[in-house]
Amino acid sequence: MSFTSATAAINVCTLGNGYNLASGETGSLDMMGAIGSYVSAAAAGVPTARARIRGVFTEDFQTPAGWRSFLDHIPGWDVNILLGRGGAWWRRENFQALYVACWILHPVEKGSYMLKLETAAHYANVRGAYDRLLQSKELQSRISSHLSAKGASAHEGWNFLKGYHELLIQIEGEKGGTPYLFLKCEGHALDGAISTLKHGLSWAVKIATGAGQTASAELHNLAKDSSNVELRAAENFSKDFKTLQKQLGLSGKTVTVADVVDKLWVACGFKQGIPDTIRNDNHTLGRNMLGRTGYIAVFTKERDKLKKQKIDFTAKIADELTKLADRMVASAATHPQQHYHEVRVTAQELNQALAVFNGYTR
């Protein structure tokens, strides 16, 4: 790609509400593959694009060829094809490529992705691959501070974002019949005394502040500068939200937004909780939480009644619930639940983002 066409690609991205690395203009949150324009611009020598790419990504992801080579671990760049492959076919790199595809769809500094396994076959294939790779030691079993608290490490050969040396893999939602592949990039792997200590220190900071340590200043600055890279989109509850859950008699890492709304609704004096048709559909739940007559408005109106039950429904909590509702309503596909701010995605969404990325980098 020439310098001129690369600059044009950035301008097209900006006109489409993307982030212009050259000017610093910002737009919509989801990049939907538009990072490909930056990669191409950097390869063509656009100075600001080159600086951003060099600062955020490792050496393997400095050129279109590097990205494309890694994404080839998704056969045909079609996530449905990968999910349709039996467990015996999978390697560690296939899981790693899925994380990169998620990041291409919705870039985050710190965050968690949950890929919906929409068919029984897809779930069986991923589960089979996960178990087989653990048995062969290609993945390493590890404890986790996320959701079910049991995961696997795919840190070997993981070299995507500077400062991040761990890819955590978990399979969630199995007992409820709605399985998801959970993927999260972390600063330090649990593969030795020093790295485990560093991971523990970051975890301690997260417990104290609600957010872990900054692993990449360049990525952090990009997330602050651009509405296209989210600073934090994880399932870990904020301190205030955990306090509310405790007041409602809820505990554990797998509490859902619906659980919280249901408990608040009953505490307001309504005899029945929210209907299953609302609580099991994040689009419907989100829409019912918003508006002048929505759940959040009711909870705000009944704040004094809640206070008498030692439930402190503050303006900050109302804002948190509003942001959660906005996220659920904005998701491209509906999902049966939302824990907190994890990014829930589908294979179709990833394919759409990969198609856009492909158009910029081929």
LOKOL-845033 format. One line per field, with one value per residue (C-alpha): residue number from 1; x, z, y. Coordinates in nm, 3 decimals. Layout:
# LOKOL-845033
i	c(NUM  ...)
xx	c(X  ...)
zz	c(Z  ...)
yy	c(Y  ...)
# end
This chain:
# LOKOL-845033
i	c(1  2  3  4  5  6  7  8  9  10  11  12  13  14  15  16  17  18  19  20  21  22  23  24  25  26  27  28  29  30  31  32  33  34  35  36  37  38  39  40  41  42  43  44  45  46  47  48  49  50  51  52  53  54  55  56  57  58  59  60  61  62  63  64  65  66  67  68  69  70  71  72  73  74  75  76  77  78  79  80  81  82  83  84  85  86  87  88  89  90  91  92  93  94  95  96  97  98  99  100  101  102  103  104  105  106  107  108  109  110  111  112  113  114  115  116  117  118  119  120  121  122  123  124  125  126  127  128  129  130  131  132  133  134  135  136  137  138  139  140  141  142  143  144  145  146  147  148  149  150  151  152  153  154  155  156  157  158  159  160  161  162  163  164  165  166  167  168  169  170  171  172  173  174  175  176  177  178  179  180  181  182  183  184  185  186  187  188  189  190  191  192  193  194  195  196  197  198  199  200  201  202  203  204  205  206  207  208  209  210  211  212  213  214  215  216  217  218  219  220  221  222  223  224  225  226  227  228  229  230  231  232  233  234  235  236  237  238  239  240  241  242  243  244  245  246  247  248  249  250  251  252  253  254  255  256  257  258  259  260  261  262  263  264  265  266  267  268  269  270  271  272  273  274  275  276  277  278  279  280  281  282  283  284  285  286  287  288  289  290  291  292  293  294  295  296  297  298  299  300  301  302  303  304  305  306  307  308  309  310  311  312  313  314  315  316  317  318  319  320  321  322  323  324  325  326  327  328  329  330  331  332  333  334  335  336  337  338  339  340  341  342  343  344  345  346  347  348  349  350  351  352  353  354  355  356  357  358  359  360  361  362)
xx	c(0.000  0.136  0.170  -0.119  -0.356  -0.262  -0.346  -0.673  -0.749  -0.710  -0.934  -1.199  -1.176  -1.222  -1.523  -1.669  -1.630  -1.297  -0.989  -0.753  -0.404  -0.269  -0.507  -0.629  -0.996  -1.223  -1.547  -1.742  -1.625  -1.613  -1.342  -1.488  -1.156  -1.049  -0.717  -0.619  -0.603  -0.350  -0.139  -0.132  -0.059  0.229  0.372  0.351  0.548  0.284  0.484  0.212  0.068  0.413  0.471  0.141  0.185  0.543  0.442  0.143  0.218  0.508  0.748  0.530  0.246  0.428  0.335  0.021  0.200  0.263  -0.101  -0.222  0.014  -0.118  -0.482  -0.430  -0.472  -0.841  -0.897  -1.031  -1.055  -1.394  -1.453  -1.740  -1.503  -1.261  -1.537  -1.655  -1.319  -1.293  -1.087  -0.806  -0.739  -0.687  -0.357  -0.276  -0.239  -0.604  -0.715  -0.461  -0.586  -0.941  -0.825  -0.662  -0.987  -1.180  -0.936  -0.975  -1.350  -1.342  -0.998  -0.943  -0.656  -0.788  -1.086  -1.247  -1.405  -1.674  -1.735  -2.078  -2.064  -2.395  -2.424  -2.372  -2.105  -1.910  -1.917  -1.809  -1.522  -1.391  -1.431  -1.253  -0.969  -0.933  -0.918  -0.681  -0.437  -0.435  -0.359  -0.075  0.063  0.027  -0.198  -0.116  -0.385  -0.398  -0.611  -0.797  -0.952  -1.221  -1.570  -1.543  -1.191  -1.043  -0.864  -0.577  -0.276  -0.181  0.122  0.371  0.425  0.192  0.339  0.067  0.038  0.355  0.357  0.106  0.255  -0.041  -0.353  -0.607  -0.863  -1.174  -1.501  -1.795  -2.170  -2.167  -2.398  -2.655  -2.656  -2.520  -2.145  -1.896  -1.524  -1.366  -1.043  -0.841  -0.495  -0.296  0.037  0.212  0.185  0.183  0.482  0.753  0.824  0.897  0.611  0.372  0.479  0.422  0.080  -0.001  0.100  -0.123  -0.408  -0.355  -0.378  -0.699  -0.852  -0.760  -0.853  -1.090  -0.837  -0.505  -0.167  -0.088  0.107  0.160  0.185  0.152  -0.171  -0.303  -0.236  -0.397  -0.706  -0.721  -0.676  -0.917  -1.280  -1.197  -0.990  -1.177  -0.980  -1.160  -1.427  -1.408  -1.638  -1.467  -1.709  -1.620  -1.589  -1.917  -2.100  -1.971  -2.086  -2.435  -2.439  -2.347  -2.630  -2.866  -2.745  -2.560  -2.206  -1.963  -1.799  -2.082  -2.356  -2.538  -2.689  -3.029  -2.960  -2.896  -3.199  -3.424  -3.315  -3.360  -3.705  -3.823  -3.668  -3.878  -4.189  -4.287  -4.397  -4.260  -3.916  -3.854  -3.996  -3.768  -3.844  -3.666  -3.392  -3.272  -3.232  -2.975  -3.131  -3.473  -3.330  -3.121  -3.415  -3.632  -3.364  -3.353  -3.598  -3.828  -4.027  -3.746  -3.608  -3.330  -3.581  -3.795  -3.498  -3.401  -3.755  -3.765  -3.421  -3.555  -3.742  -3.425  -3.224  -3.446  -3.340  -2.973  -2.947  -2.767  -2.885  -2.658  -2.637  -2.306  -2.477  -2.755  -2.486  -2.315  -2.640  -2.712  -2.375  -2.433  -2.776  -2.625  -2.366  -2.627  -2.857  -2.565  -2.446  -2.495  -2.651  -2.859  -2.708  -2.875  -2.679  -2.421  -2.200  -2.052  -1.867  -1.724  -1.740  -1.974  -1.931  -2.046  -1.864  -2.056  -1.937  -1.577  -1.610  -1.743  -1.450  -1.201  -1.352  -1.298  -0.944  -0.877  -0.987  -0.723  -0.432  -0.450)
zz	c(0.000  -0.090  0.155  -0.019  -0.010  0.352  0.449  0.260  0.455  0.781  0.649  0.551  0.900  1.050  0.833  0.958  1.320  1.371  1.545  1.328  1.454  1.266  1.402  1.727  1.632  1.807  1.720  1.802  2.048  1.832  1.567  1.390  1.219  1.147  1.325  0.989  0.844  1.111  1.047  0.674  0.733  0.965  0.706  0.447  0.672  0.817  1.119  1.385  1.284  1.301  1.647  1.776  1.628  1.753  2.099  2.149  1.962  1.972  1.683  1.534  1.480  1.318  0.960  0.777  0.701  1.070  1.162  0.870  0.949  1.305  1.200  0.961  1.272  1.215  0.901  0.617  0.868  0.955  1.325  1.255  1.060  1.354  1.605  1.377  1.395  1.632  1.948  1.808  1.540  1.772  1.892  2.144  1.860  1.763  2.102  2.079  1.734  1.870  2.127  1.854  1.656  1.962  2.008  1.641  1.696  2.026  2.145  2.519  2.746  3.018  2.955  2.916  2.609  2.615  2.284  2.267  2.172  1.994  1.902  2.090  1.837  1.885  2.261  2.237  2.004  2.224  2.539  2.376  2.255  2.596  2.780  2.529  2.528  2.907  2.912  2.660  2.859  2.556  2.789  3.158  3.424  3.659  3.927  3.830  3.999  3.730  3.729  3.785  3.926  3.713  3.385  3.155  3.049  2.684  2.761  2.563  2.228  2.330  2.197  2.099  2.314  2.470  2.846  2.837  2.868  2.965  2.783  3.023  2.882  3.061  2.964  3.141  3.159  3.115  3.408  3.287  2.937  2.775  2.732  2.647  2.577  2.813  2.699  2.891  2.839  3.158  3.239  3.399  3.359  3.658  3.528  3.780  4.116  3.980  3.730  3.987  4.236  3.978  3.896  4.266  4.310  4.021  4.174  4.508  4.334  4.162  4.494  4.651  4.363  4.139  3.853  3.801  3.739  3.405  3.203  2.896  2.922  2.543  2.534  2.838  2.672  2.349  2.543  2.714  2.385  2.176  2.223  2.005  2.270  2.593  2.913  3.102  2.997  3.239  3.442  3.770  3.982  4.107  4.483  4.497  4.297  4.523  4.825  4.674  4.608  4.970  5.087  4.864  5.004  4.686  4.671  4.433  4.103  3.885  4.009  3.708  3.638  3.638  3.988  4.116  3.941  4.066  4.430  4.410  4.255  4.534  4.796  4.656  4.767  4.455  4.542  4.230  4.079  3.722  3.461  3.306  2.962  3.077  3.298  3.043  2.753  2.794  2.524  2.689  3.039  2.933  2.766  3.074  3.300  3.108  3.061  3.280  3.392  3.382  3.672  3.748  3.768  4.007  4.230  4.238  4.333  4.607  4.745  5.094  5.112  5.012  5.264  5.547  5.445  5.457  5.077  4.967  4.612  4.538  4.228  4.156  4.159  3.934  3.692  3.701  3.623  3.342  3.182  3.215  3.053  2.771  2.709  2.700  2.465  2.236  2.195  1.837  1.945  2.248  2.534  2.825  3.093  3.173  3.482  3.458  3.170  2.991  2.611  2.487  2.121  1.859  1.578  1.324  1.478  1.475  1.111  1.022  1.196  1.029  0.689  0.748  0.873  0.568  0.337  0.484  0.506  0.208)
yy	c(0.000  0.343  0.632  0.809  0.513  0.438  0.795  0.760  0.443  0.636  0.913  0.659  0.514  0.860  0.936  0.610  0.725  0.551  0.688  0.894  0.822  1.119  1.384  1.229  1.254  1.009  0.839  0.524  0.259  -0.053  -0.045  -0.351  -0.427  -0.068  -0.131  -0.279  0.073  0.170  -0.139  -0.063  0.305  0.216  -0.023  0.257  0.490  0.724  0.855  0.873  0.537  0.379  0.523  0.390  0.043  0.016  0.131  -0.097  -0.420  -0.664  -0.723  -0.999  -0.751  -0.460  -0.546  -0.663  -0.990  -1.051  -1.001  -1.209  -1.494  -1.516  -1.487  -1.778  -1.995  -1.925  -2.137  -1.926  -1.639  -1.784  -1.842  -2.080  -2.305  -2.309  -2.381  -2.660  -2.841  -3.135  -3.101  -3.317  -3.054  -2.756  -2.613  -2.341  -2.089  -2.131  -2.001  -1.721  -1.619  -1.599  -1.344  -1.135  -1.150  -1.032  -0.744  -0.648  -0.631  -0.440  -0.322  -0.292  -0.203  -0.431  -0.651  -0.990  -1.143  -1.409  -1.586  -1.749  -2.118  -2.121  -2.490  -2.813  -2.912  -2.589  -2.634  -2.998  -2.908  -2.627  -2.833  -3.125  -2.904  -2.741  -3.074  -3.238  -2.945  -2.942  -3.312  -3.269  -2.971  -2.743  -2.545  -2.524  -2.553  -2.256  -2.100  -1.788  -1.486  -1.475  -1.628  -2.008  -1.958  -2.236  -2.181  -2.260  -2.059  -2.014  -1.797  -2.004  -1.833  -1.551  -1.229  -0.981  -0.666  -0.526  -0.576  -0.861  -1.208  -1.423  -1.543  -1.688  -1.933  -2.054  -2.221  -2.064  -2.110  -2.487  -2.564  -2.315  -2.458  -2.143  -2.205  -1.933  -1.929  -1.676  -1.507  -1.252  -1.106  -1.044  -0.891  -1.187  -1.561  -1.797  -1.992  -1.914  -1.751  -1.403  -1.387  -1.531  -1.264  -0.990  -1.135  -1.141  -0.778  -0.674  -0.876  -0.699  -0.362  -0.473  -0.576  -0.242  -0.013  -0.210  -0.210  -0.384  -0.224  -0.063  -0.319  -0.099  0.279  0.308  0.108  0.294  0.628  0.514  0.405  0.744  0.932  0.727  0.628  0.327  0.150  0.091  0.140  -0.136  -0.384  -0.674  -0.894  -0.795  -0.592  -0.245  -0.199  -0.006  -0.271  -0.549  -0.349  -0.324  -0.699  -0.767  -0.542  -0.741  -1.074  -1.169  -1.302  -1.464  -1.377  -1.504  -1.270  -1.124  -0.785  -0.959  -1.095  -0.743  -0.590  -0.870  -0.825  -0.447  -0.489  -0.716  -0.488  -0.203  -0.394  -0.584  -0.937  -1.105  -1.073  -0.967  -1.210  -1.472  -1.328  -1.012  -1.152  -1.409  -1.165  -0.887  -0.668  -0.681  -0.639  -0.340  -0.167  -0.225  -0.079  0.249  0.532  0.739  0.435  0.178  -0.022  0.227  0.513  0.306  0.225  0.592  0.692  0.427  0.514  0.593  0.261  0.080  0.280  0.153  -0.199  -0.094  -0.088  0.227  0.299  0.594  0.811  0.634  0.295  0.428  0.546  0.206  0.027  0.273  0.204  -0.171  -0.136  0.070  -0.201  -0.476  -0.286  -0.199  -0.559  -0.674  -1.004  -1.087  -1.288  -1.468  -1.284  -1.019  -1.029  -0.683  -0.515  -0.821  -0.797  -1.070  -1.158  -1.407  -1.584  -1.378  -1.050  -1.170  -1.270  -0.926  -0.758  -0.991  -0.910  -0.537  -0.601  -0.817  -0.536  -0.304  -0.547  -0.781)
# end
